[in-house]
Amino acid sequence: MHSMNEYSSAIQLRSDRWSALREATNAMTRDPGSRDSKKLSKQIEELFTSLAMIEAYWAFPGMQAFDHLRRQFDHGSYEDLAFAVSRVTRALTTGAYRRRHIPLDRDSVEQEDDDEAMLPPEARALAKPYFEVLIVDDVNDQQERWLKTNVARMRRNEDQFIYEAVVVPSIEDALIAVLFNHNIQAIVVRPGLTLKSTTDQDILTRYLARAGGREEIEAILPENYGPELCRMIAKVRPELDAYLVTERSVEDIAGHDLGICRRVFYNQEDFMELHLNILRGVQSRNKSPFFTALVEYSKQPTGVFHAMPISRGKSITRSHWIQDMGAFYGPNIFLAETSATSGGLDSLLEPHGPIKEAQELAARAFGSKQTFFATNGTSTCNKIVVQALIKPGDIVLVDRDCHKSHHYGMVLAGAQVCYLDSYPLNEYSMYGAVPLHEIKKQLLELKAAGKLDQVRMLLLTNCTFDGLIYNVERVMEECLAIKPDLIFLWDEAWFAFARFSPTYRQRTAMNTANTLRAKLRTEAHERMYEAQQSLLADADDETLLNTRLIPPPSARVRAYATQSTHKTLTSLRQGSMIHVNDQDFKGEVEQSFHEAYMTHTSTSPNYQIIASLDVGRRQVELEGFEFVQRQVEAAMSMRRAISDHPLLSKYFKVLTAGDMIPEEHRESGVTSYYDTEQGWTDMWDCYEKDEFALDPTRVTLAVGGTGWDGDTFKTQILMDKYGIQINKTSRNTVLFMTNIGTTRSSVAYLIEVLVEIAKSLDERLDDASRMERLSHDKRVTNLMEHYPPLPDFSRFHEAFKAQGTPEGDIRTAYYLSYDDNNCDYLDLDGSLRDAMEAGKTIVSASFIIPYPPGFPILVPGQVISDEILSFMRALDVSEIHGYRPDLGLRVFTDEALESVKPKHLSQSPTA
């Protein structure tokens, strides 16, 4: 049995403990007098002790039933105990307790199927959703029964939901409960609550850190227990509803930050009013206005006289040749297909009805001020934001290895691009992220050149494909200290799920924007800023680079985030969102944003995608916390299984934070989330302190030890042989991503496959000849030791480059290449190499994007360096976008470069 420290979450701990208890109690019933019975008895006792610590935070099976199970064990009623434990374990696994009462007594059990997965989708859709309400009050057993009875008496047949109550006595217990128990959707805070929990375990202390830690909790005054608890829960689970029952006056309560509190009840026991408010609060999150409107539209009898033959499925049902399409998709998808914006529907381009409401609900869920849906992916979202905010001549600091849509967005907007280099991970042929030192250095150089007023935006990828996450708050604070009106575009294409985990949330753009807006208004911040200004009055750039800078209170918080909802949450393909938290949006950006949105958004958006975005938002507001926890658990289980398996560790290595983040960017000192000897390290410390954190749901596996490169391992081994799909590879790694749909069974299958691959390698090498073994070792050495260094961005050619600073005019270079007379082709190993050896400056006329790594290593107007040429020659990938193997690399002719007038950005942007 794994120790508690070997678990990364309470959910998995609880699940495994109940499963182990079922196995042990069943074994005890088979032969209670056997030689192993004493050992089993001790194991059962330990499992009960372990479970007792966390069962108080769940409504099922409840502490009364749990104590009854312990008494059965104490009295030797092993058969009854085994039966009851099996019922509990099965109900927890299948979710049957959400649908009905689960009797644990053999005499009262009806013959019914507990497996929810066996029910048809229609039956599950008709069942009333279940949730739990946390009541915080220090009461005795009799008073607790009275509370639960009164809550249960309020239920009515017409209620849309079913809920059960969980009662805990203290603030600490309440915080632990909402972090342990994903079923909790509402909290009732009563006057009798206390401060401290009687449970004092390491795992509980770790969880309390997410709400501020025990020191902050202990500082709360007794008269503020209720309001402070509401505020602290808002910090960890802002999607929940809280209801405060108080004996204090309105005036005393009004001055407090009540966090998620929806209503205050003053010294009353009106359970019906409380019941109705709880249901109303959950219903406000359960709404999906556009999906509901689309369902209703599909039920209407309609005569179709518009330009979509497939609408209502008519072109399919009348066909003799494509009936298979109708059979495959079913009728509803066609009944809901239309080009109309009437009949209860809405227009995505000018929303006034259910789409508008759906976007407002999404803004609430993701913490933005405005949210906009997109039905053609985040590539389009990126172009919309860039076009809305950037005009020709504006300087934009861009993460060089960001998604290609950003580079094309710079071309369309006419931006002067200042590329920022990420730190390289040469050993694994991938880039990391852009150090803050590099960002500040570029800003300070532009300031010294008198160009800070032209700097408009900082564009970074958070998190990167490989899972590197910025310290968003620190980046925004220090950049605003240099440029107080700087706009931030955070590409969170792979990070939409992060809002629904307390750990991840602190590193999201929208949460940081809200935090900074509140912080900048405080007197404490103003004092800190003034104190630093007096110290840095005559500071040089080197001092500023090495100081954690504080932004002025007058700084404007302007943050945008683009998210591929379809990549990490429930949405149909190409479903994405733009989140806005910009203090100047209404006055400065709204009109240009509207025009950019019109430019890039189809006049015939797919309604099914919009509906899926609406439902996906509903899902994460109600169960995102649970699903993200399970996603992390799946990835952590994978890490542990590979690290602990002696055969797997022979050929594979899971890359850790220490492998992917240089030590100078890891202030916490944490190198790995899991260690075979020490168990789990709490990643909360990394997310609070480090400049970069590693997303544990991205498991990068070094496979060079197998002798296969990443692309071969992906296609010929994982996909072709075992049907396992992955997206990203590098020269010697493959990336496994868990998501909210990943199951523990999926992880188990992957581990089985990796073990089978490792065994087959062992057998093949065992039977190999000396020459075959030498060949294998040579391939491994080539993949793991002889790797090409990753090139930095070289520079823009003088024809496109600013004077004195590194930004360049990518738009002019891009359109110059439209005329074939301006371009030539040079062969990598022939004419290009010869020209460079002769000292000629060769300039790329195209975006050159190898897959992997999947981002431009050359952009139009960029000088080709020796390092870039060496890297391209060493590439062993299946596709390089922009490169013609039959012709070579497309470059500008000398005449074309001479014809371009240099763009000196010391001129005004409109010059």
N, C-alpha and C positions, 0 to 999 in steps of 0.2 A: 504494500500500500504506500503510495507516494505521500511524503510529508506535505503539510500545508504550504510550506515555502516553495514547493515544486509546482504550485498552481498559479497561473497568471490571473485568474478571475474566480469569484465566488460561485458563479453559475456552473462552471465546469467542475469545481470542487464539489458542489452539492450533487450534481448529476452522478459523478463517479462514486461518491460516498453511498448514495442510495443503491446504485447498481452493485457495489461491493457488499452492502448489507443484504441485498436479496440473495446473492450467491452464498454468503455465509449462513444465512438462516435456512436456506434450502438444504445446504450441506448438513446442517445440524439435525434437520428432521429425518434425514436418511439413516443416520445411526447415532442417536444421541449418547450412547454409551461407549462409543469407539475411543480408540487411543488419541484421535485428533480432536475430541470434543472439548478438551480443556483449552487447546490452542484456538479453536473456533470461538469458544465462549469469550476468551480474552479479546479476540478480534472484533466480535460483535459489541462488546462493551466499549472498546475504543471508537468504533464507528458511531455508536450512540452519543458518546461524549463529544465527538467532532461535530456531528449534526446538530446537537443541542445548541451549539453556539450560533448557528445561523437560521435554524428553523423558526425562531421567534419573529423573523422578519417576513414570513410568508403566510398567506391565509390558508393554503392547502399544503399538507394535511391539517395544519393548525397544531398549536402546542398541546391542546387537550388530547387530540388523537395521538400525537407523538408520545406524550407521557403515558398514554394507555399502552402503546407498543412496548415501552420500556418495562411497564409492569408485567406484561405478558412474558417478557424475557426473564425478569426477576423470578416469576412464579413457575418457570419451566414450561410454559404453554408454547412449545416451539412450532407446532403445526399451525396453530392460529396465528402466531407471529409471522411465520413464513408466508402464509396466505395474505395477510394484511400488508406486509412489506412489498410483496409482488404486486398487489393492487395499486399501492402508492407509486411504485416505480414505473409501472406501466402507464398510469394516469399522467404522471409528470412527463414521460417520454412522448406520449401521443397527444397530450393536451386535452384529454377527455374531461378533466376536472373543470375546464372552462365551459363545458356544455351542460353538465349535469352533476348532481350529487354523486359522490363515489362512496358507497358503503364499504366498510372494511371488515365487517362481520360476515362470516361465511353463510350464516343462516338467512341474511337479508339481501344477499347478492342475487340480482336478476341475471338471467342469461342474455347478455347483450355484448355487442362488439365494442371494445374500447379503442380500437385503432381508428383515429380520425382520418388517417391517410386512406382508409378503405372507403370512406364516404365519398359519394360523387360531389363535384364542385358545387352543384346546385344546392345540395343539402347543407353544405358548410356555409354557403352564402346566405341561407335563410336563418341560420342559427344566430341568436342574439350575441353580440360581442361581449366578452367578459373582461373585467378589470378589477383591480383592488384599490381600496381607499385606506390610506394610512391615518390613523387617529393617534395623536400624540398627547398623552395624559398619563400621569402617574397614579394609577388606580389599582385596587386589589382585585382578586379573581372575581369576586361577586360583582363589583362595579364594572369590570370588563365585560362580563356576560350581559349585564344590563345595557351597556352601550351597544354591543353587537346585536342584541335582541331588538332594541329600538330602531337600529339602522335597518335590520331585516324586515321589520314590520312596515316600513315605508314602501316596499316594493309593490308595483302594480303590474298587471298583465300588459298594459299598454306601454310600459317603459321600453325604450329602445335598447337598453343595455342591462346587463346583470353585473353586480359587483358584490364583493365580500370585503369585510373590514379586517384590518390588521392593527393591533393596538401595541404601542411601545411607550415607555415612560419618559424618555429624555431626549434632549437635543441631539446628543451624540448618536443615540439609537435611531432617531429619525433620519439623520444624514446617512448612516450606514444602510438603513432600510431602502432609501431611494436609490442608493448606489448598488445594492445587492439585487433588489427585487424590481425587475423590469415590468411587472404587471401593474405596479402602482401608477395611477393616473391622476390622483387627487390626494391632498393632504388636509386634514382637519386638525388645527392646532388649538388645543383647549388650555384653559388657565392653569391646570394643575401640573404641567410638565416640569421636569427637573433638568439639570444640566448634564450630569455625567452618566455614562453607561457603566453597568456593573461588569461588562465583558471587557477584558483587557488582553487582547491578542495582537500579535504583530500585524496580521493581515488586516485587522480592523483599523489599526493606527495608520497603515498605508492608505486605506480608503479615505479616512478623515482628512488626509492631506489635501485631497481634491477640493474640499470645502473651506480650506484655509488653515487646517491643522489644529491640533488640540490647544495650542497656545492662544490662538484667536478665539476659540470657543470658550476657553476658561476666562477670558476677559469680559464676557458678556454679563451685564448686570441683571439680577433676577427680574426686575420690572420690565426688561426688554427681551425676555426669552422668546416670546411669541413672534414679535416683529422681526427679530434678528434671525430666527429660524427660517421664516419666509424668505428673507434676503439671501441666506446662505444656500437654501435649496435652489433659488433662482440661479445661483452661480454654477451649480453642477447639472441641474436638469430644468432649464428655463421653459421647457414645453409644458410642464405640469401646472395644475391649478392648486392654489392653496386657499383655505378658508380659515379665518382667524376668529375664534370665540374668545372674547375678552371681557374683563370686568372694569376696564379703564374707560375713561371718558373719550369722546371724539377728539377733543383738543390734545390729549396726551398722545393719541395714536397718529394724528394727522402729520406730525413732523417727521415721522419715520419713513425710511425706504422700506416698503412692504414687499418688494420683489415681485413674486408671482401671485401675491394675494389678490383674488378676484372680488372678495367681499368680506366685510367684517361683521360678525354677529355679536351684539352686545348683551352679555349676561342672560342668555336665553337658551332654552332647550327645544327649539322649534325644529324637530327632526325632518318634518316634511319639507319645510322651506330649504333646509340644508340639502336634502335629497334632490330636490328639483334643481337647485343650483349646481350640484355635482353633475347631474345628467346634462344640464345645459352647457356646462363647461366642456365636457368631453365631446358633446355634439358639435361644438364650434370648431373642434379639430377634425371631427369625423366628416365634416362637409366636403364635398367635392363638386362644386357648382357646375363646372363645365361637363364633367363626366355624367352627372345627373341629367343635365339638359340634353346631352347627346343620347342617353338611354331613352329619355322621353320622346325625343324627336324620332328615334327609330321605331317607336310604337305607333306613330301617327300614319293614317292612310294618306298617301301623297301622290299626286299626279306630277310626274317629272317632265318638265319642258325646259331644262337647262342643259349645259354642255358637258354632262358626265353620263355616258351610257351605262357605266358600272353602278351608278347610284341606284339604290334599292335592289341591286343585284339583277336588274332586268336583262342586261346584255349577257349574263352568265346563265340564268335559268332558261332563257330562250335558245341557248346554244346547244348544238348536237355534238360539239367537239371539245368544249372546255368545261364540262360538268365536273371534271376531277378537281378543278380549282375551287369551285363552290363547295364540293364535298370536303376538301382539305381545310378550308378556312371556316366553313360554317356560315349560316345566313346573317348573323348579327353584324359582322364587320361590314357587310354590304348595305344592310339596312341603315347603318349609321354613316354611310358615305354620301357626301353631298357637297355641292359648291355654294349652297345657299347660306346666307348669314341671318336668315329670319327663322320663324318657327321655333323661337326660344333659344336659338344659337347666337353667335356673336362673330365679330370680325377681329382677327388678330391684329390687323393694321390700325384699326380705330376701335378698340374694345370699350364697350359701355355696359355690357351685361355680364354673363357668367365667366367669360374669359378675364375680364377686368377683375372680378371678384376672386377668381382663382389665382391671378397674379398677386393680388393683395394678400391672400392667405399664404402664398409662397414667400412673400417679403417678411411676413410675421415669422414664419417657420425658420427662415435662414438668417434672420436678424438684419435685413437690409431695410433701406428706406423706400426703394422701389425695386421691383423685380419684373423682368421681361422674359417671355417665353420665346424660344426659337425652335423651328422645326427642320432646320438644315445644319445642325451641328455647331460645335463650339468654334470651328474654323470661321464660320460666318459671324458668330458673336464677337470674336476678336476683331474682325474687320469693322464691325459696326462701332465698337467702342473707340478704336483708333481713329476712324473717319470722323466720329462725332467730336473728338477732343483735340485732334491734331490738324493744324493747317500748314501749308507749305512753308518751310523754313524753321519750324519748331524743332528743337533738339530733343531727341528721345533716347534715354539710356536703356539699352535692350540686352537682355540675357542672350548671348550669341547662340547658345544651343537650345533656344526656345523652339516651339512648334513653327513649322514653315508658314502657317497662316499669318503670324505676326510679321515676318519678313515681307510677305506680299502686302500686308496692310500698310507697312512703312512706304512701300512703293506707291500704293494708291493715294496715300495722304500727302506724299511729297515731303516726308520727314527727313531731317538731317539725323542720321543714325550714328549713335556712339555705342559701339558694341562692347560688352563687358565679358571678360573671360572667366569661366568657372575653373575651379581647381581640377587638374586632371587626375584620373585614376588609371595610370598607364598599364598597370599590371592586369587590369580587367577590361581594358579598351573602352572605357566610358568616362564621361565627365561627371563631376560632382555638382556644386552650385556656386554662385558668385559670392565670394567673401564680402562682408560689409566694408572692410578696409578698402577693397577695390572700388566699391560704389562711392564711398566718401572721397577717395582720391580723385576720381573723375569729376565729381561735383566741385571739389575745391580747385581743380585745375581750370575748369570752365569759369568759376568765379574769378580766379586770378586773371583770366583772359578777358574779363568784362562781358561774359556771355551768359551769366546766370539767369538773366531775364528771359533769354530765349529757351532755357531748359523748361520743358513742359511736363514730361512724364518719365517715370521709372517703370519698366515692364519686366516682371520676373515670373518664373514658373514655380508654383507652390501647390502641391509638391511635385517634384520631378517624376518622370516615368519610373525611375529607379527607387523612388521613395524618400528623397531628401527634402526635408521641410525647413523652411526659413523660420527664424525668430521674427515674425512679422512685426510685432510691436516694437522691437528694438530697431529694426530697419526703418520703419516709418518715423519713429521718434528722432533718430539721428539724422536722417535725410531732411526732415522738416526743420531741424535745427540749422541746417545750411540753407535750405530753400523752403521757406514757410508755406508756399502755396503749391508745392509739388504734387502732381497727381500720380496715383499708384494704380497700375493695372496688374492684378494678380491673376495669372492663368491657373485656375484651380480645376482644370479639366478632370483630373484624377482624384479630386479631393472633396467632392460634393457630400460625401458621407461624414466628413469630419465635424460638422456642426452638431452631431448627435452623440458625441462622446466628450465628457469633461476634459479628458486629456488632450484630444486633438483640437477641441474648440478654441482653446487659447491661442492657437497658431493659425486661425483662419482670418481672412481679410475683414469680413463683416464684424466679427466679434471684436477684433482689434480696433476697428474704426469706432465702434460704440464705446469701447473702453477709453480710447484716447479722447473722444469728445467729452466724456465725463471728467477725465483726469485734468484736461487743460483748463477746465473751469474752476478748479479747486484753488483755495488759497495756499495750500501746502505746495502745490506745483509751482505757483507763482514765486513763492519764497525760494524754492530750489533753483528755479531758472535765474532769478536775480543774483543768488549767491554764486552760481557758476559763471555768470557773465562778469562779475567782478574779478574772478580768478583768471578768466581767459581773455581779458581785455586786450592784451598785447601778444596773445599766443600765436606761434607760427603754425604752419600746416602740419608739421610733424606732431606737434602737441595735440592738435585737433584730431588727427587721425588716431591717436592712441588714447583719447578721452571719450568716455561715453557721454555724448552730447545730449542736452535737454532742449526740447523745442520751446519756442516762446508761447505764452498763453494765447497769443493772437493767431497762431498758426491755424490754417484751414485744413480740416480733415477731408480728404478727397480720395476715396477708395472705390475701385470697381473690381468685381470678380466675375470671371466667366467659368461656368461649370458644365461639364458633360454629364448631365443627369443620367443619361443612358449608360455611361461607363461604370458608375459605382452605385446607383440607386435604381429603383424600378421605373423604367421608361422604355418606350420603343426606341429603336435606333434613330439617331440624329436628334433626339429630344435633349435640349440644352436650356440653360438659363443665364441671364445677365443680372447680377445683383449690384445695386448702386447704393453707396453710402457717401454722398458728396454734398458737403454743406453749400456748395455753389451751383448745384444742379438746376434748381428752379430758376435762378436768375441768369445763369450763363450758358448752360449746356442743353436744357430741355428741348429747345427748338432744333438745334443741330443734331441732337440725338435722334429726334423724331425723323429728321430727313435721312440720316444714315440708316436708321431702322427700315424706312421705306425703301431705300436704295437696295438693301441686301435681302429683304424678306419677300418671299413669294406672295403674290396676290392669291394664290391657291394653296394655302398651307394645309398640311395633312391633319384633319381633325382627330384622327386616332392618336397621333403623337401628342397633341395638346391634351387630350383626355388622359393619356398615360402620365404626363407631367403632373396633372391635377391629382390623380390617384397616388402617384409616387410621393407627392408632398404629404398627402393624407397619411400614407403609411408611415413615413418617418416621424411625423409628429406624434403618432400613437405607439409605434414600436421600433422606431429607429434606434433608440438606446439599446434595446435588446439585440437587434440584428447586428449592430456594429460591434457589440461585445462578443457576439458569437463569431463574427468575422475575424476579430483579433484572436480569439481562442483557437480557431482553426489554424491560423498562421503560426501561433505559438506552439501548438501541438506538432505541426510539421517541423518546426525548428528543433524541438526537443527530440523527436523521433529520429531525425537524421543525425543529430549530434551524438546521441546516445548509442547508435547502432554501430558496432565495430566494423562491419563490412561496408556500410554506406560511407562512413568517415574515411575509408581507405581510398575511395574514388571521388567523393563529392565533398564540398565544403560549403556550408551556409555562410555567406558573407555577413559580418557583424557590423555594428556601428563603428567599431575600431578599424575595420577594413575599409569602410566607405567614407569615413569622416576623419580628416587629420586631427591629431591630438589638440592642436591649438584652437580648434573650433568646438571642442568638447569640454567645457568648463566643469561639468559634473564628474568627469573622470570615468564615466561608464563606458566600457568597451563592448559589452555584450548583454543582451536582454536575458540570455539563458546560459548558464554554465553547468556542465555535467556534475561538478562537485558541489557548487553552492546553490544551485537551483535558479529561481527567477530573480532578476533585478527589477525593481520598480521603475518603469520608464518615465514616471511622473517627474523625477529629478531632471532627466534629460530635457524634457519638454519645457520645464521651468527655466533652466539655466543655459543650455547649450546654444551656440549660434546656429547650429544645424542639428536636427533630430532625424532619426531614421524611422520611417513608417513600418511598423512590424508586419503589416498585412502584405508587404512586398518581400517575398523571399527570393533573394538572388542566390542562385546555386552555381558555384564554380564547377564546371564539368570537364575542364582541361585534363584532369587526371584519368579520364576514360580514353583519351586519345582522339576524341571527336571534338570538332569545333562546335560552337553554340548553334549555328544554323543547321548543321547536319544532325545534331542531337535532337533539335526541335522537330525537323521534318521527317527524317528517316527513322528515328527511334520512337520518340514520344507520339507523334501524330500517326505515321503510317502503320506502326506496329501495335500501338496501345490505344490509339484514339484520344490521347490527351492533348488538348489545345492550349497553346500559350501565345502571347503576342511578341515579346521582346527577347532578343538575344544579343550578345556581344561576341567578340572573338572567342571567348572561353567561358561564357556564362549563359545561363538561361534564367528568365524571370518568371516565377510563379506568383500570381496575384490571387489572394482570396477576396471574396466579395460577400455581400449580404445574403447571397444564395448558396454559398459554399457550406457543405455539410461535413460532419466528422467522417462519414462514410467515404466522401470524396477524398479527404486527406488520407484515410486508410488505404484506399485504392492506389493513390499516388505512391505511398510508401511501399506497398507491395510491388508496384512496377519497378521502382528504383532498386529494391532488393533483388528482384529477378534480373535486372540489367547487371547489377554488381556480381551476382552469382555467375551469370553467363560470361562476364569478363574474366572472372577468376578461372573458370573452366577453360576458356579459350587460351589464356596465358599459361595455364598449367600444361596444356598440350602443345604449346607453340614451340617451334624450332628456335634455335639461337638467333637466326636472322630475323624471324618474325618478332621475337621479343625485342631485339634491337630496334626494329622499325617502329614498334609501339612506343618504346621509350623515347625515341627521337621525336615522334609526334607530340608526346606529352611535354617534352622539354621545349619544343617549338611553341606550343600553345601557352605554357605557363612561365617561360623564362625569356624567350626571344620575341618580345612584343614591340611593335612600332610605337614610339612616343607620340602622344596626341598633340597636334599642333594648336597653338593659340591663333586668334584672329591676327592676321598679319597687319595690313593697313589698307586704307583706300588709296588708289592712285591719285597723284596730285591734281589730275583733271577733275576729280570728283570730291576731293578732300578739302576741308576747311583749312584756314591758315592758323597754324600754331596749336590747334587742338585736333583730336582724332576723329571727330564726327565727319560723316560723308554723305554725299547726295546720291543715294541709291536709286532714286527715281530716274534721274538723267541717264545713269548707266544702264538701267533696265530697258528704257525705251530706245537708247542708242543702238542696242543689239537687234532691234526690229528690222533694221536694214542689213541684209546679208552682206552688202558691200563693206560694212564696217567690221566684219568678223572674219576670222580664219579658224582653221582647225589644226591643232598640233598634237602629235602622237606622244603619249607619256614617256615611252622609252626611246623615242627617237628625236623628232624635231623639237619637242618641248624641252627635253633635257639638254639638248645641244644649245638651244637658244639661251637657256638660263646659265649654262656653263660659260657661254660667251659674254655674260654680263648684261644681257638684255632684261628689261623689266617687262614681264608678261602679266596681263590683266585679264581676269575672268570676265566673260560676257554673259554668264549664266549662273543660276543657282545650281550648285553641285551637291546633291543630297544622297549619300550612300545609306543603304538599309542593311544592317544597322550601321551607325547609331541613329539615323533617321532625322537628322537636322543638317542644315547647310554647313559644309566645311569651306565652301566658297560662295560668295554672293557677287552679283554684278558690280564691277568697279573695284574688286579686291585684287591686290597684288598677290601673285602666286609665289609663295616662299619655298625654300628648299625643304623645310619641314613638312609643308603641305604636300609637295610632290612625293617625298619619301613615304608619307602616310598613304597617299593614293596608290602608290606602287605596291605597298604591302597589304592593301585591302584584299580580303578574300571573301567577298559577299556576292550575293546573287543579283543584286540590282543597284545601280547608281543612277538616280534621276538626274537628267541634265547632261549626262556623259554619253557620247556616241562611240562605242568600241570600234565601229567600222571607220570612223573618221578621226576620233580623238577628242581633245578638250577644246571647247569653243572659246576663243579669246578675241580681244579687240586688236585691230590692226594699228600700226603706229599712226597712220593717217587719221584714223577715227579719233584717237586720243588727242592728237594735235588740234583737231577741229573743235574740241570742247573747251569752252572758256572756263577756267577754274572758278569754282564757287567759293568765295571767301565769306565765311559766315560772320565776319565782323560787320558786314553790311546788315541792313535791317532785313527781317524775314520777308518783307514784301518787295524788296529791291529787285 
